[in-house]
Amino acid sequence: MISIREQDYGLDVALFNEFSLADFKLFEDALVKRVAEQGKPDVLLDLTELVDFTLDMAVEEVKFVRAHEQDFGRIALVVSDVWIKLAAHIAGLLSHNHLEYFDTVEEAQAWLARSVAA
């Protein structure tokens, strides 16, 4: 399941339970829309409630990141599970985006909001 909210800096995305291909398609659409409106939006990904992801979603994510890595700005990842963090880190190696890890959503939002205010 996915929750997507627009913010001044870009998007807040929270993932719950299993991240499926259908969820990823919703994320793709929201990000492409935000790019058209804002340029290079920053993205907060809250993975603290993520339990699993589907293989077809992972394949689509790699394709999307490679095709659109220049379209978005910084990425703030909120993650507690060591295996999810490792998977996110490996995926991050495939792109050139500025990626930071946080323990709480509030810390991630503050980091992303700082550049908007500056």
C-alpha positions as a Markdown table, in Angstrom:
| # | Residue | x | y | z |
|---|---|---|---|---|
| 1 | Met | 0.0 | 0.0 | 0.0 |
| 2 | Ile | 1.2 | 3.5 | -0.8 |
| 3 | Ser | 0.4 | 7.0 | 0.5 |
| 4 | Ile | 1.5 | 10.1 | -1.6 |
| 5 | Arg | 1.3 | 13.7 | -0.4 |
| 6 | Glu | 2.5 | 16.8 | -2.2 |
| 7 | Gln | 4.7 | 19.1 | -0.3 |
| 8 | Asp | 6.5 | 22.4 | -1.1 |
| 9 | Tyr | 9.7 | 20.5 | -1.7 |
| 10 | Gly | 8.1 | 17.7 | -3.7 |
| 11 | Leu | 6.5 | 14.5 | -2.5 |
| 12 | Asp | 6.1 | 12.6 | 0.8 |
| 13 | Val | 5.7 | 8.9 | 0.0 |
| 14 | Ala | 4.9 | 6.3 | 2.7 |
| 15 | Leu | 4.9 | 2.6 | 2.0 |
| 16 | Phe | 3.0 | 0.1 | 4.1 |
| 17 | Asn | 3.1 | -3.7 | 4.1 |
| 18 | Glu | 3.9 | -4.9 | 0.6 |
| 19 | Phe | 5.1 | -2.5 | -2.2 |
| 20 | Ser | 3.6 | -3.8 | -5.4 |
| 21 | Leu | 3.9 | -2.9 | -9.0 |
| 22 | Ala | 0.5 | -1.2 | -8.9 |
| 23 | Asp | 1.8 | 1.0 | -6.0 |
| 24 | Phe | 4.9 | 1.8 | -7.9 |
| 25 | Lys | 2.8 | 2.9 | -10.9 |
| 26 | Leu | 1.0 | 5.4 | -8.7 |
| 27 | Phe | 4.3 | 6.7 | -7.5 |
| 28 | Glu | 5.6 | 7.0 | -11.0 |
| 29 | Asp | 2.5 | 9.0 | -12.1 |
| 30 | Ala | 2.7 | 11.3 | -9.0 |
| 31 | Leu | 6.4 | 11.9 | -9.6 |
| 32 | Val | 6.0 | 12.6 | -13.3 |
| 33 | Lys | 3.2 | 15.0 | -12.5 |
| 34 | Arg | 5.3 | 16.8 | -9.9 |
| 35 | Val | 8.2 | 17.1 | -12.2 |
| 36 | Ala | 6.0 | 18.8 | -14.8 |
| 37 | Glu | 4.8 | 21.3 | -12.1 |
| 38 | Gln | 7.9 | 21.9 | -10.2 |
| 39 | Gly | 11.0 | 20.9 | -12.1 |
| 40 | Lys | 13.2 | 18.6 | -9.9 |
| 41 | Pro | 11.2 | 17.7 | -6.8 |
| 42 | Asp | 12.7 | 16.3 | -3.7 |
| 43 | Val | 11.2 | 13.0 | -2.4 |
| 44 | Leu | 10.8 | 11.7 | 1.1 |
| 45 | Leu | 10.3 | 7.9 | 1.1 |
| 46 | Asp | 9.1 | 6.5 | 4.5 |
| 47 | Leu | 9.9 | 2.8 | 4.5 |
| 48 | Thr | 9.4 | 2.2 | 8.2 |
| 49 | Glu | 6.2 | 0.2 | 7.7 |
| 50 | Leu | 7.4 | -1.6 | 4.6 |
| 51 | Val | 7.5 | -5.4 | 5.1 |
| 52 | Asp | 8.1 | -6.7 | 1.6 |
| 53 | Phe | 8.2 | -5.8 | -2.1 |
| 54 | Thr | 7.3 | -7.7 | -5.2 |
| 55 | Leu | 9.9 | -8.7 | -7.8 |
| 56 | Asp | 8.1 | -7.0 | -10.7 |
| 57 | Met | 8.1 | -3.8 | -8.7 |
| 58 | Ala | 11.8 | -4.0 | -8.1 |
| 59 | Val | 12.5 | -4.5 | -11.8 |
| 60 | Glu | 10.2 | -1.6 | -12.7 |
| 61 | Glu | 12.0 | 0.6 | -10.1 |
| 62 | Val | 15.4 | 0.0 | -11.7 |
| 63 | Lys | 14.0 | 0.9 | -15.1 |
| 64 | Phe | 12.3 | 4.0 | -13.9 |
| 65 | Val | 15.3 | 5.3 | -11.9 |
| 66 | Arg | 17.6 | 4.8 | -14.9 |
| 67 | Ala | 15.2 | 6.6 | -17.2 |
| 68 | His | 14.3 | 9.5 | -14.8 |
| 69 | Glu | 17.3 | 9.9 | -12.4 |
| 70 | Gln | 17.9 | 13.5 | -13.7 |
| 71 | Asp | 14.2 | 14.4 | -13.1 |
| 72 | Phe | 14.2 | 14.6 | -9.4 |
| 73 | Gly | 16.3 | 16.2 | -6.7 |
| 74 | Arg | 17.3 | 14.9 | -3.2 |
| 75 | Ile | 15.9 | 11.8 | -1.7 |
| 76 | Ala | 15.3 | 11.4 | 2.0 |
| 77 | Leu | 14.8 | 7.8 | 3.1 |
| 78 | Val | 13.3 | 7.0 | 6.5 |
| 79 | Val | 14.1 | 3.3 | 7.2 |
| 80 | Ser | 14.6 | 1.1 | 10.2 |
| 81 | Asp | 14.8 | -2.4 | 8.9 |
| 82 | Val | 18.4 | -3.3 | 8.1 |
| 83 | Trp | 17.5 | -5.4 | 5.0 |
| 84 | Ile | 15.2 | -2.8 | 3.6 |
| 85 | Lys | 18.0 | -0.2 | 4.2 |
| 86 | Leu | 20.5 | -2.5 | 2.4 |
| 87 | Ala | 18.2 | -2.9 | -0.6 |
| 88 | Ala | 17.6 | 0.9 | -0.7 |
| 89 | His | 21.3 | 1.5 | -0.6 |
| 90 | Ile | 22.0 | -0.9 | -3.4 |
| 91 | Ala | 19.2 | 0.7 | -5.5 |
| 92 | Gly | 20.8 | 4.1 | -4.7 |
| 93 | Leu | 24.1 | 3.0 | -6.2 |
| 94 | Leu | 22.3 | 2.8 | -9.5 |
| 95 | Ser | 21.5 | 6.5 | -9.6 |
| 96 | His | 23.4 | 9.7 | -9.1 |
| 97 | Asn | 20.9 | 11.4 | -6.8 |
| 98 | His | 21.7 | 12.9 | -3.4 |
| 99 | Leu | 20.4 | 10.3 | -1.0 |
| 100 | Glu | 20.3 | 10.7 | 2.8 |
| 101 | Tyr | 19.0 | 8.2 | 5.5 |
| 102 | Phe | 17.0 | 9.3 | 8.5 |
| 103 | Asp | 15.5 | 7.7 | 11.6 |
| 104 | Thr | 12.3 | 9.7 | 11.7 |
| 105 | Val | 10.0 | 11.4 | 9.2 |
| 106 | Glu | 10.3 | 14.7 | 11.0 |
| 107 | Glu | 14.1 | 14.7 | 10.6 |
| 108 | Ala | 13.7 | 13.9 | 6.9 |
| 109 | Gln | 11.1 | 16.6 | 6.4 |
| 110 | Ala | 13.3 | 19.2 | 8.1 |
| 111 | Trp | 16.2 | 18.3 | 5.9 |
| 112 | Leu | 14.1 | 18.6 | 2.7 |
| 113 | Ala | 12.4 | 21.9 | 3.9 |
| 114 | Arg | 15.7 | 23.6 | 4.6 |
| 115 | Ser | 16.5 | 24.1 | 0.9 |
| 116 | Val | 13.0 | 25.3 | 0.1 |
| 117 | Ala | 13.3 | 28.0 | 2.8 |
| 118 | Ala | 16.8 | 29.0 | 1.7 |
